[in-house]
Amino acid sequence: MLTNKQRNYLRKLANGIEPIFRIGKGGLTDNMIEQMNLAFEAREIFKVYVLKNCELEVRAVCDEIVSRTGAEPVSVVGSKFVLYKPSSEKPKIVLPR
């Protein structure tokens, strides 16, 4: 569980990055979840964009990804959200205490 200080730090880190995943009409697939797990190992933090033609709400998509990957939600704003999960092999981001 992230503290407010850690969440704010991660929000600041995510401010300049572009979404690397787009969720559309097809929704979430097992392949997409696998790709997200690989992205967590490489980046630890990324943004996801939910397209308007997606049948699910943004918060529902975020919650589904969190439950299937074990990631932490950082923020949900409009149709984008930020997720964080530390790398198990080579952690890069050092969170404040």
N, CA and C atoms as a LAMMPS dump frame, in Angstrom:
ITEM: TIMESTEP
0
ITEM: NUMBER OF ATOMS
291
ITEM: BOX BOUNDS ff ff ff
-5.0000000000000000e+02 5.0000000000000000e+02
-5.0000000000000000e+02 5.0000000000000000e+02
-5.0000000000000000e+02 5.0000000000000000e+02
ITEM: ATOMS id mol type element x y z
1 1 1 N 0.84 -1.178 0
2 1 2 C 0 0 0
3 1 3 C 0.887 1.244 0
4 2 1 N 0.596 2.156 -0.897
5 2 2 C 1.381 3.378 -1.011
6 2 3 C 0.885 4.439 -0.041
7 3 1 N 1.818 5.2 0.503
8 3 2 C 1.446 6.339 1.334
9 3 3 C 1.161 7.534 0.429
10 4 1 N 0.567 8.58 0.989
11 4 2 C 0.279 9.776 0.196
12 4 3 C 1.561 10.4 -0.347
13 5 1 N 2.604 10.406 0.445
14 5 2 C 3.88 10.971 0.013
15 5 3 C 4.445 10.183 -1.174
16 6 1 N 4.38 8.866 -1.097
17 6 2 C 4.854 8.02 -2.186
18 6 3 C 3.998 8.192 -3.434
19 7 1 N 2.692 8.266 -3.243
20 7 2 C 1.773 8.451 -4.37
21 7 3 C 2.051 9.779 -5.075
22 8 1 N 2.272 10.846 -4.306
23 8 2 C 2.578 12.146 -4.9
24 8 3 C 3.901 12.112 -5.663
25 9 1 N 4.893 11.416 -5.118
26 9 2 C 6.18 11.268 -5.787
27 9 3 C 5.999 10.544 -7.131
28 10 1 N 5.226 9.47 -7.126
29 10 2 C 4.992 8.708 -8.36
30 10 3 C 4.178 9.513 -9.366
31 11 1 N 3.226 10.313 -8.896
32 11 2 C 2.469 11.181 -9.792
33 11 3 C 3.397 12.157 -10.504
34 12 1 N 4.349 12.699 -9.758
35 12 2 C 5.298 13.643 -10.337
36 12 3 C 6.162 12.945 -11.391
37 13 1 N 6.584 11.713 -11.126
38 13 2 C 7.37 10.953 -12.097
39 13 3 C 6.573 10.658 -13.37
40 14 1 N 5.29 10.387 -13.204
41 14 2 C 4.45 10.003 -14.339
42 14 3 C 3.949 11.191 -15.147
43 15 1 N 4.179 12.388 -14.655
44 15 2 C 3.637 13.576 -15.302
45 15 3 C 4.067 13.708 -16.763
46 16 1 N 5.31 13.388 -17.074
47 16 2 C 5.806 13.602 -18.429
48 16 3 C 5.726 12.407 -19.355
49 17 1 N 5.242 11.282 -18.887
50 17 2 C 5.229 10.098 -19.742
51 17 3 C 3.91 9.97 -20.494
52 18 1 N 3.995 9.361 -21.65
53 18 2 C 2.818 9.117 -22.487
54 18 3 C 2.262 7.722 -22.188
55 19 1 N 0.956 7.53 -22.406
56 19 2 C 0.37 6.191 -22.207
57 19 3 C 0.995 5.175 -23.158
58 20 1 N 1.318 3.998 -22.639
59 20 2 C 1.892 2.96 -23.5
60 20 3 C 0.883 1.856 -23.811
61 21 1 N -0.241 1.845 -23.106
62 21 2 C -1.303 0.885 -23.385
63 21 3 C -2.595 1.636 -23.642
64 22 1 N -3.366 1.131 -24.609
65 22 2 C -4.677 1.695 -24.919
66 22 3 C -5.7 0.572 -24.855
67 23 1 N -6.717 0.782 -24.049
68 23 2 C -7.767 -0.217 -23.882
69 23 3 C -8.96 0.248 -24.7
70 24 1 N -9.411 -0.584 -25.623
71 24 2 C -10.515 -0.205 -26.498
72 24 3 C -11.684 -1.166 -26.407
73 25 1 N -12.34 -1.332 -27.538
74 25 2 C -13.551 -2.14 -27.607
75 25 3 C -13.306 -3.589 -27.192
76 26 1 N -12.118 -4.1 -27.443
77 26 2 C -11.807 -5.485 -27.098
78 26 3 C -11.644 -5.718 -25.61
79 27 1 N -11.47 -4.651 -24.845
80 27 2 C -11.292 -4.784 -23.407
81 27 3 C -9.932 -5.356 -23.055
82 28 1 N -9.833 -5.91 -21.874
83 28 2 C -8.583 -6.505 -21.402
84 28 3 C -8.479 -7.956 -21.839
85 29 1 N -7.325 -8.315 -22.359
86 29 2 C -7.082 -9.699 -22.737
87 29 3 C -5.94 -10.248 -21.889
88 30 1 N -5.807 -11.559 -21.864
89 30 2 C -4.715 -12.188 -21.127
90 30 3 C -3.362 -11.761 -21.687
91 31 1 N -3.287 -11.619 -23.013
92 31 2 C -2.05 -11.187 -23.652
93 31 3 C -1.673 -9.776 -23.2
94 32 1 N -2.646 -8.898 -23.074
95 32 2 C -2.381 -7.534 -22.63
96 32 3 C -1.864 -7.521 -21.184
97 33 1 N -2.427 -8.363 -20.343
98 33 2 C -1.969 -8.452 -18.955
99 33 3 C -0.524 -8.953 -18.909
100 34 1 N -0.181 -9.937 -19.756
101 34 2 C 1.199 -10.421 -19.828
102 34 3 C 2.141 -9.307 -20.254
103 35 1 N 1.72 -8.513 -21.249
104 35 2 C 2.543 -7.397 -21.708
105 35 3 C 2.715 -6.347 -20.615
106 36 1 N 1.676 -6.128 -19.835
107 36 2 C 1.774 -5.175 -18.73
108 36 3 C 2.749 -5.663 -17.672
109 37 1 N 2.727 -6.953 -17.373
110 37 2 C 3.681 -7.499 -16.405
111 37 3 C 5.116 -7.325 -16.888
112 38 1 N 5.336 -7.507 -18.191
113 38 2 C 6.67 -7.282 -18.753
114 38 3 C 7.044 -5.805 -18.673
115 39 1 N 6.069 -4.931 -18.91
116 39 2 C 6.329 -3.489 -18.835
117 39 3 C 6.647 -3.067 -17.405
118 40 1 N 5.998 -3.682 -16.424
119 40 2 C 6.309 -3.378 -15.024
120 40 3 C 7.757 -3.752 -14.71
121 41 1 N 8.225 -4.874 -15.222
122 41 2 C 9.61 -5.283 -14.981
123 41 3 C 10.59 -4.305 -15.619
124 42 1 N 10.238 -3.776 -16.785
125 42 2 C 11.135 -2.87 -17.495
126 42 3 C 11.046 -1.43 -16.998
127 43 1 N 9.82 -0.954 -16.691
128 43 2 C 9.619 0.46 -16.377
129 43 3 C 9.195 0.751 -14.954
130 44 1 N 8.457 -0.135 -14.361
131 44 2 C 7.881 -0.02 -13.019
132 44 3 C 6.679 0.915 -12.941
133 45 1 N 6.59 1.904 -13.805
134 45 2 C 5.46 2.84 -13.783
135 45 3 C 5.083 3.17 -15.222
136 46 1 N 3.778 3.198 -15.493
137 46 2 C 3.316 3.601 -16.822
138 46 3 C 1.875 4.069 -16.77
139 47 1 N 1.468 4.718 -17.869
140 47 2 C 0.097 5.214 -18.012
141 47 3 C -0.67 4.312 -18.957
142 48 1 N -1.975 4.249 -18.71
143 48 2 C -2.893 3.504 -19.574
144 48 3 C -3.999 4.46 -19.998
145 49 1 N -4.369 4.413 -21.273
146 49 2 C -5.43 5.251 -21.809
147 49 3 C -6.613 4.369 -22.174
148 50 1 N -7.791 4.717 -21.689
149 50 2 C -9.006 3.966 -22.007
150 50 3 C -9.761 4.736 -23.083
151 51 1 N -9.916 4.108 -24.246
152 51 2 C -10.594 4.755 -25.367
153 51 3 C -12.083 4.892 -25.102
154 52 1 N -12.716 5.81 -25.816
155 52 2 C -14.148 6.059 -25.613
156 52 3 C -15.017 4.882 -26.031
157 53 1 N -14.52 4.036 -26.941
158 53 2 C -15.334 2.9 -27.385
159 53 3 C -15.223 1.687 -26.462
160 54 1 N -14.494 1.82 -25.366
161 54 2 C -14.392 0.727 -24.392
162 54 3 C -15.71 0.621 -23.635
163 55 1 N -16.165 -0.596 -23.439
164 55 2 C -17.451 -0.818 -22.776
165 55 3 C -17.368 -0.677 -21.262
166 56 1 N -16.155 -0.719 -20.709
167 56 2 C -15.962 -0.628 -19.264
168 56 3 C -15.616 0.799 -18.851
169 57 1 N -15.919 1.111 -17.599
170 57 2 C -15.538 2.407 -17.042
171 57 3 C -14.038 2.414 -16.764
172 58 1 N -13.462 3.593 -16.716
173 58 2 C -12.026 3.732 -16.494
174 58 3 C -11.621 3.111 -15.158
175 59 1 N -12.356 3.403 -14.098
176 59 2 C -12.04 2.872 -12.767
177 59 3 C -12.147 1.346 -12.757
178 60 1 N -13.121 0.787 -13.478
179 60 2 C -13.276 -0.67 -13.534
180 60 3 C -12.095 -1.323 -14.236
181 61 1 N -11.616 -0.702 -15.309
182 61 2 C -10.45 -1.227 -16.025
183 61 3 C -9.225 -1.18 -15.116
184 62 1 N -9.05 -0.064 -14.422
185 62 2 C -7.923 0.088 -13.495
186 62 3 C -7.974 -0.979 -12.411
187 63 1 N -9.122 -1.166 -11.801
188 63 2 C -9.275 -2.162 -10.734
189 63 3 C -9.003 -3.579 -11.235
190 64 1 N -9.438 -3.87 -12.45
191 64 2 C -9.214 -5.194 -13.04
192 64 3 C -7.724 -5.45 -13.242
193 65 1 N -7.014 -4.463 -13.766
194 65 2 C -5.574 -4.611 -13.987
195 65 3 C -4.852 -4.766 -12.653
196 66 1 N -5.239 -3.967 -11.669
197 66 2 C -4.619 -4.044 -10.342
198 66 3 C -4.807 -5.433 -9.741
199 67 1 N -6.007 -5.984 -9.861
200 67 2 C -6.261 -7.303 -9.27
201 67 3 C -5.528 -8.42 -10.017
202 68 1 N -5.312 -8.248 -11.323
203 68 2 C -4.671 -9.307 -12.105
204 68 3 C -3.148 -9.219 -12.138
205 69 1 N -2.598 -8.034 -11.824
206 69 2 C -1.142 -7.88 -11.883
207 69 3 C -0.502 -7.666 -10.525
208 70 1 N -1.279 -7.254 -9.544
209 70 2 C -0.711 -6.951 -8.235
210 70 3 C -0.082 -5.568 -8.169
211 71 1 N -0.417 -4.703 -9.117
212 71 2 C 0.135 -3.351 -9.161
213 71 3 C -0.601 -2.436 -8.195
214 72 1 N -0.066 -1.231 -8.021
215 72 2 C -0.681 -0.212 -7.179
216 72 3 C -1.204 0.905 -8.081
217 73 1 N -2.463 1.309 -7.911
218 73 2 C -2.945 2.469 -8.674
219 73 3 C -2.352 3.744 -8.088
220 74 1 N -1.847 4.609 -8.948
221 74 2 C -1.258 5.87 -8.505
222 74 3 C -2.276 6.985 -8.638
223 75 1 N -2.88 7.101 -9.825
224 75 2 C -3.899 8.129 -10.029
225 75 3 C -4.803 7.737 -11.19
226 76 1 N -6.031 8.235 -11.134
227 76 2 C -6.996 8.071 -12.215
228 76 3 C -7.531 9.457 -12.529
229 77 1 N -7.253 9.94 -13.742
230 77 2 C -7.698 11.265 -14.156
231 77 3 C -8.312 11.147 -15.543
232 78 1 N -9.582 11.461 -15.65
233 78 2 C -10.26 11.386 -16.943
234 78 3 C -10.245 9.972 -17.481
235 79 1 N -9.677 9.803 -18.678
236 79 2 C -9.636 8.484 -19.292
237 79 3 C -8.251 7.848 -19.198
238 80 1 N -7.376 8.417 -18.368
239 80 2 C -6.036 7.867 -18.186
240 80 3 C -5.811 7.504 -16.72
241 81 1 N -4.975 6.512 -16.509
242 81 2 C -4.575 6.191 -15.149
243 81 3 C -3.14 5.708 -15.135
244 82 1 N -2.523 5.838 -13.968
245 82 2 C -1.119 5.488 -13.779
246 82 3 C -1.042 4.315 -12.815
247 83 1 N -0.193 3.335 -13.164
248 83 2 C 0.004 2.158 -12.335
249 83 3 C 1.482 2.013 -11.984
250 84 1 N 1.746 1.469 -10.796
251 84 2 C 3.117 1.26 -10.341
252 84 3 C 3.248 -0.134 -9.74
253 85 1 N 4.337 -0.784 -10.094
254 85 2 C 4.686 -2.07 -9.478
255 85 3 C 6.206 -2.186 -9.534
256 86 1 N 6.86 -2.339 -8.386
257 86 2 C 8.322 -2.419 -8.411
258 86 3 C 8.81 -3.672 -9.131
259 87 1 N 9.918 -3.521 -9.817
260 87 2 C 10.53 -4.644 -10.521
261 87 3 C 11.06 -5.647 -9.505
262 88 1 N 10.861 -6.911 -9.763
263 88 2 C 11.343 -7.936 -8.837
264 88 3 C 12.834 -8.208 -9.033
265 89 1 N 13.363 -7.89 -10.224
266 89 2 C 14.766 -8.171 -10.498
267 89 3 C 15.668 -6.96 -10.316
268 90 1 N 15.292 -5.825 -10.932
269 90 2 C 16.128 -4.62 -10.868
270 90 3 C 15.27 -3.396 -10.58
271 91 1 N 14.934 -3.14 -9.324
272 91 2 C 14.131 -1.95 -9.017
273 91 3 C 14.912 -0.677 -9.339
274 92 1 N 14.237 0.275 -10.013
275 92 2 C 14.868 1.529 -10.405
276 92 3 C 14.36 2.702 -9.575
277 93 1 N 13.09 2.661 -9.251
278 93 2 C 12.455 3.779 -8.536
279 93 3 C 12.597 3.549 -7.038
280 94 1 N 13.152 4.551 -6.37
281 94 2 C 13.282 4.502 -4.904
282 94 3 C 12.219 5.421 -4.318
283 95 1 N 11.276 4.836 -3.608
284 95 2 C 10.17 5.605 -3.037
285 95 3 C 10.599 6.284 -1.739
286 96 1 N 10.091 7.51 -1.508
287 96 2 C 10.366 8.154 -0.219
288 96 3 C 9.637 7.405 0.902
289 97 1 N 10.152 7.525 2.113
290 97 2 C 9.54 6.83 3.245
291 97 3 C 8.472 7.634 3.889
